[in-house]
Amino acid sequence: MSSLLRPADVVFEIDLAALQANFQTISALVGPGVRVAAVVKSDAYGLGLVEIARALIQVGCDLFFVANLDEALLLRSSHIGAAIAVFCDEFAKFGQYYRSMGLIPVVNNCIELHAINAARETQTYFLNVESGFSRLGLAFVDVRRTYLSGTFEQHPPSVVLSHLACSERAEDPINVLQRNRFRAVYDLLRPSRGSLAASAGVWLGKSYHFDIVRVGSALYGLNNAGIEPNPLQPVASLRAKILDVRNVARREAVGYGATFRTIRTSRVAIAAIGYKHGLPWTCANKISVRFGGYSAPLIGRISMEYATIDLTDVPAALCGPGSFVELLGKDFKVDDLAAAAGVNPQEVLTRLGAGCARQYLTSSSPSAAQANAGERHEPLALE
Ligand SMILES: *Cc1c(COP(=O)(O)O)cnc(C)c1O
C-alpha cells in the first residue's frame, strides 16, 4: 500500500476509458432495445465501487447491481443518483434503509416476498427466480403459488431475473434449458422487464438478452467466454518495483523449496510483489513479466512480499533497483495470468484490487465519452 512518505511499490492501475469503451462495446452488441446494467458487487470486482460507478454513469449506465446493503449505502452516499439494486440482503430486517435511500431489493425467497407485500409503502423490487443454478431465487413452485394467489398482480416486480450456470460454454444444453424455464416464468408474470444474461450470456445471442443484461466481468476486460477476436479492452494493469538485483551462480537454488535452479550465471531481480498483493502463488515458474519490450521469466516461488525474476537477458539499463516491471498490461492480461495460475480470473481481479494500491487512469477526452450518455433509454421507472 502507498504511504504518506512515498509512492507505492506496487501499482494496480485501472483504465477508466477502457472500462467506458467496454460498456459501449456491450451496449452496441445488445442493441438499443436492451439496457446494460453494471454489476459492481465486491467493490466492483476489486476495482473500486464508487470510481467505477462514476465512470460508467458518464457513458450512460443507469442501473447498478451491488452485493449487499453496505455497498448500496456507500454508493448512494457518494451521490450516485442511478438506480441501485441489491443482490442479496435482508429486506425484511432493513426495509427502512431501502426506502429512505431509494434502493431496490432483489427478492430471493418467500420470506422476503412476504416482507415486500407487507410493506405499506410501495416498494419497487426485482424478483430473482431459480432456473437451474441452485443458488438464490424463488423456486418455480413458489412462483406459481404466489402467482395463483394474485400477489404479483397487486404488487408486480419491476424486473424478473435469473442467472445462467454455463453461459461460458455456448454449446452447453443447460443454457437452453435455463432460457426456456426463464421464458416460462417471464410469460407467466409478464413483468415490465426481464434479465437473464450476465457477461458471457451476452454472446449467446438475442434470445438470451431479454430487456436487461447484467454485466460485470466484461466491463472489467475479462473475456469469460473466450470470444475471438477479443472485443474487450484490458482495464487493469499491474507494475511492481524492483527492490534489488543480484548475481546468482550456476546451479544455485532460487526461493522457497528450491523450485528453480539456475542453469547459467544469472541476474535475478527481487520485485516488491507477493501473494499478499493478490499475485497467485500458483503462477510461480509459469509466467513472464515485461521490461520495456523485453520479457523475463518469473522464477522460484512467489513469497508473501516478493517475487523473483530472471533478468539475465534484459539490458541492465532497463531493470535496475527502483525501476518498475510490468506484470499485467496490454500484452499479458488478467485472463492470461489466471489461465497460467490455474485460477479464476474474477478471483485474481478481486484479490489484486484488495491487495494493491489502486490508481486511476482517466479518459483523455471525457467529453467524447459523455457524448452519448443516457440517450438510449427511458429512465428506469421506480414503481
Ligand atoms: C456476479 C453476477 C453477475 C455478473 O456476472 P459476470 O459474469 O461477471 O458478468 C450477474 N448476475 C448475478 C446474479 C451475479 O451474481
PDBQT file of the ligand as one rigid body, heavy atoms in Angstrom, charges set to zero:
ROOT
HETATM    1  C1  LIG A 401     -21.911 -11.618 -10.477  1.00  0.00    +0.000 C 
HETATM    2  C2  LIG A 401     -23.237 -11.685 -11.113  1.00  0.00    +0.000 A 
HETATM    3  C3  LIG A 401     -23.435 -11.152 -12.389  1.00  0.00    +0.000 A 
HETATM    4  C4  LIG A 401     -22.303 -10.632 -13.244  1.00  0.00    +0.000 C 
HETATM    5  O1  LIG A 401     -21.576 -11.727 -13.742  1.00  0.00    +0.000 OA
HETATM    6  P1  LIG A 401     -20.386 -11.527 -14.809  1.00  0.00    +0.000 P 
HETATM    7  O2  LIG A 401     -20.218 -12.886 -15.390  1.00  0.00    +0.000 OA
HETATM    8  O3  LIG A 401     -19.194 -11.091 -14.052  1.00  0.00    +0.000 OA
HETATM    9  O4  LIG A 401     -20.843 -10.527 -15.792  1.00  0.00    +0.000 OA
HETATM   10  C5  LIG A 401     -24.734 -11.132 -12.885  1.00  0.00    +0.000 A 
HETATM   11  N1  LIG A 401     -25.768 -11.631 -12.173  1.00  0.00    +0.000 NA
HETATM   12  C6  LIG A 401     -25.607 -12.183 -10.955  1.00  0.00    +0.000 A 
HETATM   13  C7  LIG A 401     -26.799 -12.721 -10.236  1.00  0.00    +0.000 C 
HETATM   14  C8  LIG A 401     -24.339 -12.240 -10.385  1.00  0.00    +0.000 A 
HETATM   15  O5  LIG A 401     -24.184 -12.795  -9.183  1.00  0.00    +0.000 OA
ENDROOT
TORSDOF 0
